[in-house]
Structure formats: structure tokens, C-alpha cells
Amino acid sequence: MLADYPILYIARLVLETRTPLSIGAGRGEGIFDTMLVRDANGLPTIPGSSFAGVLRHLYQHNYGEEFTDSLFGHANKDSEQPSQVHVSWGCIHNSNNQPIEGLEHNSARLKNDLLLADALQLTPIVRDHVRLTHRGVAKDQGKFDRTSLRAGHRFSIELSLWSDNPKDERWDKLLNLLKRPDFRLGGATRRGLGALRVIKLRTRQFNLKEPKDFADYTEKFSNQLADTNEFTERTLLKTDEFPQAKIRIKPRDGYRFGQGAEPFGTEEADLLPISEHKIKWKDNKGSVTNERYIVIPASAVKGALSHRVAFHYNALTGQFADKTPQP
């Protein structure tokens, strides 16, 4: 307990990846350019520092630097203050929707679980990318790849706040950030990765100056993420102020994006679309889908938009290819 902050707010969350998640370990492994950060069991995980960093960024964006420093802490030449917000590491769920906590000595138990076996792969998903020049074209020797975890995997994580106020509004503000569309974890979030949905959120509050709360916390409270006994179910407020645009498109003819490797039928083909499997949940049981989903790279959409904007701009301003001066 922090002496100045006897009020402890605790939230235990279950998060599901809406899109592939790519939290990198900061290095490659010789063949692929990025590796997923993993726990002692070799399973992909969510570092608490990554989660807290995204929360801090969003909190500062919404409520200003001064309030953010008082909540998340700061250190400079004149003063320093520890963070009142603590975040655990995120533990991935098995196919029975239970988080894998602690060191698992029986590695066969992990490999025999279909979801964990998928996550234990060195590269569950690999997407190819290419660096662009200032002209928006591919840079020479600029190809690279990014390893990601499949969409649909679930994680349990604990978020807590030490406070001196039994009705601290900052706690509600902090939790409501989880509902924002721009709450994304890991790399390539502007390319669609790292989107999450809150599957379950349960909270509890202790006043450690009260004998009963102190006894409950020190003697009965479990540190297991799956244990939410005596927690209260919490529903987050819907974020309405965030501008979004969603467009549903339907191709009039056949189309293909990217260079895939797995055919959809029995016939061999030279050119295949990119496709990926997902994780689906039903009755608290998770499984890897048999069907594959076609991936449309954002660069393909942006490239088409860029081309058509340039075409119409040149047509309106009278800039045509036959009138372009020779260099």
C-alpha cells in the first residue's frame, strides 16, 4: 500500500484481438524481421509497459499533460513522482477461455491445446511490407515483414489505481479509454493492427484504512487474473465523439490483392490472394477457423485512391501526358 493512497481500484479485463496483434521483441531471428514478445512459456504476451504507455498517451491527448503527469508519474530535474497506475502483463487464453498464468512445466499441455499451439508458432501470421520513397513508390531493397498474432486471441490483464479519493473520477476516465477506437496496441496500428475489444470487465475497490477491507485484501484476495469473485461487472460508456467513416464495398468483377500461398480450391493457380485464419469463440470454447479470410492491404486501397485523385486533378488542371515537357 502507498501511504498517501489507501484507496485501491482494481479492474480485471478480458480483451480480444479484433485485428492481428504485433507487439515486437525489438529484434529479428535471422529469417523474419520481427519477433513477437513472449513470456517464459514461449506464449505471446502483452507487456504491462506497452498497455500503460498507450493509456498514458490517450489520457494526455484527452486531459492534458499536467493531469497525466499527476496520474502516471513523471521524473525531471526538479521533481519526480511514481505512477499511481499499475498494469500487469497480459496472459493469453487457452481454448477453454482460461488465462495461462505462471510457468507451465508440462510443455506438452501447451502444445496439445489448439489455440496455444497456434500461438506458439514462431510466425502465426507474416505480412509483407515495403518502404516507400517520398514519391510514394517502393524503395530499392526496402522489403520487410511483420509477424503478428491472429485476430480473435484473448488475453487477461489487470489494471489498478492507487488513490486518496474513494470517488476518484480519474478511474472512470481511465477505463473509458479502453472503449475508444484509437486504443490499439503494438506496431503498425495505422495499418489496421492492434485493435481490441473488451469481452469482460470486472472491478473492485478497497479502502485499506478500513480493517475489513484490509483483511480482505491481505488474507482473501487472490492474485489470479481469472478469479473475479466479489468483483462487480462493469459496462463501459460508448465513445460518440470520435469521428469515423465506414464504407462497405462490393466488387463488380473478380479481384485479387497481394501474393498469397494457399489456394481456395483444388485447382492450382499461379496467382493467389492473401488469406488468413482467425480465432472464433462459441460457448466459451475457442478454435482456429477452417475457412480463411481474404486480406485487403491498406496500401492497395490507398494506392487506388492516390491514382484516381491524381488523375482527376490532372484532368481538371489540364495536365496531360502528351503535354508534359521532356526532362
C-alpha positions in Angstrom: 0.0 0.0 0.0 1.2 3.5 -0.8 0.9 5.5 2.5 -0.7 8.5 0.8 -3.0 6.5 -1.4 -5.0 4.0 0.7 -7.8 3.6 -1.9 -7.1 0.8 -4.3 -9.2 0.4 -7.5 -8.7 -2.9 -9.4 -10.0 -3.9 -12.8 -9.6 -7.4 -14.3 -10.2 -7.4 -18.1 -10.6 -10.0 -20.8 -9.5 -8.5 -24.2 -9.9 -10.0 -27.6 -7.9 -9.0 -30.6 -10.2 -7.7 -33.3 -7.3 -7.5 -35.8 -3.9 -9.2 -35.7 -1.7 -8.1 -32.8 2.0 -7.4 -33.3 4.0 -6.4 -30.2 7.6 -6.9 -31.3 10.5 -8.0 -29.2 12.7 -5.5 -30.8 14.8 -7.9 -32.9 14.5 -10.4 -35.7 15.6 -14.1 -35.7 17.6 -14.3 -39.0 14.8 -15.2 -41.4 12.0 -12.9 -40.3 12.4 -9.3 -39.5 10.3 -9.1 -36.3 9.6 -11.5 -33.4 6.7 -11.3 -31.0 7.4 -10.6 -27.4 6.7 -13.8 -25.4 6.5 -14.9 -21.8 8.5 -17.7 -20.1 6.3 -20.3 -21.6 7.0 -19.0 -25.1 3.5 -17.7 -25.5 2.8 -14.2 -26.9 2.0 -11.7 -24.2 1.1 -8.1 -23.6 3.7 -6.2 -21.6 2.3 -4.0 -18.9 4.5 -1.2 -20.0 3.0 -1.3 -23.6 -0.5 -1.2 -22.2 0.3 1.6 -19.7 2.1 3.6 -22.5 -1.0 3.6 -24.7 -3.2 4.5 -21.8 -0.9 7.4 -20.9 -0.8 8.7 -24.5 -4.6 8.7 -24.8 -5.1 10.2 -21.4 -2.7 13.0 -22.2 -4.4 13.6 -25.5 -7.8 13.9 -23.8 -7.0 15.6 -20.5 -3.6 17.4 -20.9 -0.1 16.9 -19.8 -0.4 18.2 -16.2 -3.2 15.8 -15.2 -1.4 13.0 -17.0 1.9 13.5 -15.0 0.0 13.5 -11.7 -1.6 10.2 -12.6 1.1 8.3 -14.5 4.1 9.9 -12.7 7.0 11.9 -14.0 10.7 12.5 -13.4 12.6 15.6 -14.2 15.4 17.7 -12.7 13.2 19.5 -10.2 10.7 16.8 -9.0 9.6 13.2 -9.5 6.5 11.2 -8.7 5.8 7.5 -9.1 2.8 6.3 -11.2 -0.5 5.7 -9.4 -1.5 3.4 -12.3 -0.2 -0.2 -12.3 -0.7 -2.7 -15.1 0.1 -6.4 -15.1 1.3 -8.4 -18.0 -1.4 -9.8 -20.3 -1.8 -13.6 -20.2 -3.1 -15.4 -23.3 -6.1 -17.7 -23.0 -6.3 -21.4 -23.9 -9.1 -23.0 -25.9 -11.2 -23.2 -22.7 -11.0 -19.5 -22.3 -8.7 -19.6 -19.3 -5.6 -17.4 -19.0 -2.2 -19.2 -18.8 -0.6 -17.7 -15.7 2.8 -18.7 -14.2 5.3 -21.1 -15.6 3.9 -24.2 -17.2 6.3 -27.1 -16.6 4.4 -29.5 -18.8 5.1 -28.1 -22.3 3.1 -30.9 -23.9 -0.1 -29.5 -22.2 0.5 -26.2 -24.1 1.2 -27.9 -27.4 -1.9 -30.1 -27.2 -4.1 -27.1 -26.9 -5.2 -25.9 -30.4 -5.1 -22.2 -29.6 -1.9 -22.3 -27.7 -0.2 -24.5 -30.3 -1.2 -21.8 -32.9 0.3 -19.0 -30.7 3.5 -21.0 -30.0 4.4 -20.9 -33.7 7.3 -18.7 -34.5 5.3 -16.8 -37.0 1.5 -17.3 -36.6 1.0 -14.6 -39.3 3.5 -12.9 -41.5 2.6 -9.9 -43.6 5.0 -8.4 -46.2 5.6 -4.7 -46.4 7.8 -2.4 -48.4 9.3 1.0 -47.6 8.2 3.9 -49.7 10.1 6.9 -51.0 8.9 10.5 -50.8 7.2 9.9 -54.1 5.1 7.1 -52.7 6.9 4.3 -54.7 8.8 1.2 -53.4 12.3 1.9 -52.2 15.1 -0.2 -53.5 15.8 -3.1 -51.1 13.0 -1.8 -48.9 11.1 -5.1 -48.4 10.4 -6.2 -44.8 7.9 -8.4 -43.0 5.9 -8.2 -39.8 5.0 -11.1 -37.6 1.6 -10.9 -35.9 -0.8 -13.0 -33.7 -4.1 -14.0 -35.3 -7.3 -12.0 -34.7 -9.5 -13.5 -32.1 -7.0 -14.5 -29.4 -7.9 -13.4 -25.9 -5.9 -12.0 -23.0 -6.5 -11.4 -19.3 -4.9 -8.3 -17.8 -5.2 -6.4 -14.5 -5.3 -2.6 -14.2 -5.1 -0.8 -10.9 -5.1 2.7 -9.5 -3.9 3.8 -6.0 -5.8 6.9 -4.9 -6.7 9.0 -1.9 -10.2 9.6 -3.1 -13.0 6.9 -2.7 -14.8 8.5 -5.7 -12.0 9.3 -8.0 -13.2 10.4 -11.4 -9.9 9.6 -13.0 -10.7 5.9 -12.6 -13.8 6.2 -14.8 -11.9 8.3 -17.3 -9.1 5.7 -17.4 -11.4 2.7 -18.0 -13.5 4.5 -20.7 -10.3 5.0 -22.7 -10.5 1.2 -23.4 -13.6 1.8 -25.5 -12.0 4.3 -27.8 -11.4 3.1 -31.4 -7.8 4.6 -31.2 -6.9 2.3 -28.3 -4.6 0.0 -30.1 -1.5 -2.0 -29.0 1.7 -2.9 -30.7 3.1 -1.9 -34.1 1.5 -1.0 -37.4 -1.6 0.3 -35.7 -2.1 2.8 -38.6 -2.2 -0.2 -40.9 -5.1 -1.8 -39.0 -3.3 -3.9 -36.5 -3.7 -3.9 -32.7 -7.4 -3.3 -32.4 -9.0 -4.8 -29.3 -12.5 -5.3 -27.8 -13.3 -5.7 -24.2 -15.0 -9.0 -23.6 -15.3 -8.8 -19.9 -14.6 -6.1 -17.3 -15.0 -6.5 -13.6 -13.9 -4.1 -10.9 -13.4 -3.9 -7.2 -12.4 -1.3 -4.7 -10.6 -1.4 -1.3 -10.1 1.2 1.4 -7.0 -0.2 3.1 -7.5 2.1 6.1 -10.7 0.1 6.9 -10.0 -3.1 8.9 -12.4 -5.3 6.9 -11.1 -4.1 3.5 -7.5 -4.5 4.8 -8.2 -8.1 6.0 -10.0 -9.0 2.7 -7.1 -7.7 0.7 -4.3 -9.3 2.7 -5.9 -12.6 3.6 -8.6 -13.4 1.0 -7.8 -11.5 -2.2 -6.4 -13.7 -5.0 -3.8 -12.5 -7.4 -5.1 -14.9 -10.1 -6.4 -13.0 -13.1 -9.2 -15.5 -13.7 -10.5 -15.0 -10.1 -13.2 -12.3 -10.1 -15.2 -13.4 -7.1 -16.7 -10.4 -5.3 -15.9 -8.2 -8.3 -18.6 -6.1 -9.9 -19.5 -6.3 -13.6 -18.8 -3.0 -15.4 -20.1 -1.7 -18.7 -18.0 1.0 -20.4 -19.6 4.1 -21.9 -19.8 4.3 -25.7 -17.5 6.8 -27.2 -19.5 9.1 -29.5 -17.1 12.0 -30.1 -14.7 10.0 -32.2 -15.3 10.7 -35.9 -15.3 7.6 -38.1 -16.3 6.7 -41.6 -17.2 3.2 -42.7 -17.7 2.2 -46.3 -19.0 -1.1 -47.5 -17.8 -2.0 -51.0 -18.8 -4.9 -53.3 -16.6 -5.8 -56.3 -18.5 -5.9 -59.7 -15.9 -8.2 -61.2 -13.2 -10.6 -59.9 -10.4 -9.2 -57.9 -7.1 -10.3 -56.3 -4.9 -8.5 -53.8 -1.4 -9.5 -52.9 0.6 -12.6 -53.4 -0.9 -15.4 -51.3 0.3 -19.0 -50.9 -2.8 -21.1 -50.0 -5.4 -21.9 -52.8 -9.1 -21.7 -52.0 -9.9 -24.7 -54.3 -8.3 -27.9 -55.6 -7.0 -26.3 -58.8 -3.5 -25.0 -58.9 -3.1 -21.3 -59.6 -0.1 -19.1 -60.3 -1.5 -16.0 -58.5 -3.4 -16.3 -55.2 -5.0 -13.7 -52.9 -3.6 -13.2 -49.4 -5.7 -15.0 -46.8 -5.6 -15.7 -43.1 -7.3 -17.9 -40.5 -8.9 -16.3 -37.4 -9.9 -17.5 -33.8 -13.6 -18.0 -33.2 -15.3 -18.4 -29.8 -18.5 -20.2 -29.1 -19.8 -21.3 -25.7 -16.5 -20.3 -24.1 -14.6 -22.5 -26.4 -12.1 -21.2 -28.9 -10.9 -22.7 -32.1 -9.0 -21.8 -35.3 -11.4 -21.3 -38.2 -11.3 -23.8 -41.0 -12.2 -21.1 -43.5 -9.7 -18.4 -44.5 -10.5 -14.7 -44.8 -9.1 -12.6 -47.6 -6.9 -9.7 -46.5 -7.1 -6.4 -48.5 -3.9 -4.5 -47.8 -4.4 -0.8 -46.9 -1.7 0.1 -49.4 -3.9 -1.4 -52.2 -6.8 0.9 -51.2 -4.6 3.9 -50.6 -2.8 3.3 -53.9 -6.0 3.3 -55.9 -7.3 6.4 -54.2 -4.0 8.2 -54.8 -4.1 7.2 -58.5 -7.6 8.4 -59.0 -7.1 11.7 -57.1 -4.0 12.4 -59.3 -6.0 11.5 -62.5 -8.9 13.8 -61.7 -6.6 16.6 -60.5 -4.5 16.5 -63.7 -7.7 16.4 -65.8 -9.2 19.4 -64.1 -5.9 21.4 -64.3 -5.2 20.4 -67.9 -2.0 18.4 -67.2 -1.9 15.6 -69.7 0.9 13.1 -70.6 1.4 14.4 -74.1 1.9 17.9 -72.8 4.5 17.0 -70.2 7.8 18.7 -71.0 10.8 16.4 -71.6 13.4 16.5 -68.8 
